[in-house]
Every structure is written in C-alpha cells, then in structure tokens.
C-alpha cells in the first residue's frame, strides 16, 4: 500500500466517523508538498463512499498580477502578502455556515485566478480546503485555525520540495536555468517560511508522494 493510499485511508476514516452537516478539513503544507493530490484523492474516496465532498484551493485568492506589480510584489508571488488573506478568511467562514459558496480557482498555466469557478452547494457535507498558509502563525492567517474541524499538515523534506518545485516550472516549459532560478528565488523561501511558522495541526502526515503536474 503506497503512502498516498495510507494518507487517504487515515483521513477518510476520521471523516466518515463524523456526522456533521458541514465538515471543514484544512490541508496545509509547503508548496509542492502534495496538498492538491491528497485533497483530490480524499474527495474522490469520500464521494465514492456516499459522503458528498468538494475541494477548494487557497490559490484562487492570489492577487492579480497588476495589483502585485503596483505594489512591487510580483517577484514574490506566492508569499503570504501576495494573497487576499481577508477575502479567503471570509470565504472559509462562509463555508462553515453550510450555505452555498462560490470560490475562485487559480489557473497555473495562465497565471490568473478565475472568479466563481468552484461551486460548493449546501449538499456538500465535507469541504477540503488546501493551501500553504492554512495553519500559518502570522496575522491574519492564524485566525483560520479555529475554523477547521480537522487540520492536517503534509511534512516533506526541503531537498525533495526543491526538486518538485523545479519540476513544476519545467512542466510549464521553462528552461532548466529559469526553472531553478524561479524555485530558488521565490518558491523555496516561501516553503521555508511555511515550515518555520506553522501552528500545531491535528494530524501531521509524512512522505507524501510527488504531486501531479
């Protein structure tokens, strides 16, 4: 049994033991730790077992490139200050109520967020939210901790993260030099920031397989 299957089994068992009308899971971790892969597989498993589930990604709350340019933050895209943190907090609070919520989706290939691309109707009982800063110990991000019914951290060693981050840029057809420069100049500092300022989670899962490109 591979690591991903083990992780999905562990989380699905916890979720299926609950009977809440709306159950929020926060999956946190450094960039390229495998959050989106785990979230998608967990949702697939829960839906197959009759517990209607949906995934919402924090990346939909990236500030637009024009806003980042105006603030001198474009080279730091992906850092905590390059997201609409307060908007994200409001959305997670709305998800908690069980009402219908529309969330944005980040299109990595076009480097833009698409508003209202993910619908979470009241019939969805489990919402799996994934993102770098869901358990980040800085304001306003630390306010998220109280909203999760289950908080999960993916823990992957920095050398492995570095390799994955470079591969992420290579998969978008950047040269090896540019991919390495982007990873080391921005992604890896962001990963270190997540790892060094994390709040305690209900579960920490190790050795997550490489994420899907």
HUUR-V165539 format. One record per residue. N is the residue number from 1. NEAR is the number of other C-alpha atoms within 12 Angstrom. Layout:
BEGIN
N&NEAR + N&NEAR
END
This chain:
BEGIN
1&8 + 2&12 + 3&19 + 4&29 + 5&22 + 6&20 + 7&32 + 8&30 + 9&23 + 10&22 + 11&34 + 12&31 + 13&17 + 14&23 + 15&34 + 16&27 + 17&13 + 18&18 + 19&13 + 20&20 + 21&24 + 22&34 + 23&34 + 24&38 + 25&45 + 26&44 + 27&47 + 28&47 + 29&47 + 30&44 + 31&45 + 32&43 + 33&43 + 34&38 + 35&45 + 36&36 + 37&30 + 38&44 + 39&41 + 40&27 + 41&28 + 42&39 + 43&34 + 44&24 + 45&28 + 46&31 + 47&23 + 48&14 + 49&15 + 50&17 + 51&28 + 52&28 + 53&36 + 54&37 + 55&42 + 56&40 + 57&39 + 58&43 + 59&39 + 60&35 + 61&41 + 62&38 + 63&36 + 64&27 + 65&23 + 66&16 + 67&18 + 68&22 + 69&15 + 70&13 + 71&16 + 72&14 + 73&22 + 74&22 + 75&23 + 76&26 + 77&32 + 78&41 + 79&33 + 80&39 + 81&26 + 82&31 + 83&32 + 84&28 + 85&32 + 86&23 + 87&22 + 88&35 + 89&29 + 90&22 + 91&33 + 92&41 + 93&25 + 94&23 + 95&38 + 96&33 + 97&23 + 98&23 + 99&21 + 100&23 + 101&28 + 102&26 + 103&33 + 104&28 + 105&26 + 106&27 + 107&18 + 108&18 + 109&15 + 110&12 + 111&21 + 112&22 + 113&26 + 114&22 + 115&20 + 116&18 + 117&19 + 118&24 + 119&23 + 120&32 + 121&25 + 122&23 + 123&23 + 124&31 + 125&33 + 126&43 + 127&50 + 128&45 + 129&49 + 130&44 + 131&46 + 132&43 + 133&50 + 134&48 + 135&44 + 136&36 + 137&23 + 138&21 + 139&18 + 140&22 + 141&33 + 142&23 + 143&23 + 144&38 + 145&32 + 146&23 + 147&29 + 148&31 + 149&30 + 150&33 + 151&36 + 152&39 + 153&41 + 154&45 + 155&32 + 156&31 + 157&25 + 158&28 + 159&17 + 160&24 + 161&34 + 162&32 + 163&26 + 164&33 + 165&38 + 166&32 + 167&29 + 168&31 + 169&27 + 170&22 + 171&18 + 172&18 + 173&15 + 174&18 + 175&16 + 176&19 + 177&16 + 178&21 + 179&26 + 180&23 + 181&22 + 182&27 + 183&35 + 184&26 + 185&23 + 186&28 + 187&36 + 188&33 + 189&27 + 190&34 + 191&39 + 192&29 + 193&25 + 194&35 + 195&29 + 196&20 + 197&24 + 198&29 + 199&27 + 200&23 + 201&27 + 202&22 + 203&24 + 204&25 + 205&31 + 206&21 + 207&27 + 208&33 + 209&28 + 210&29 + 211&28 + 212&20 + 213&19
END
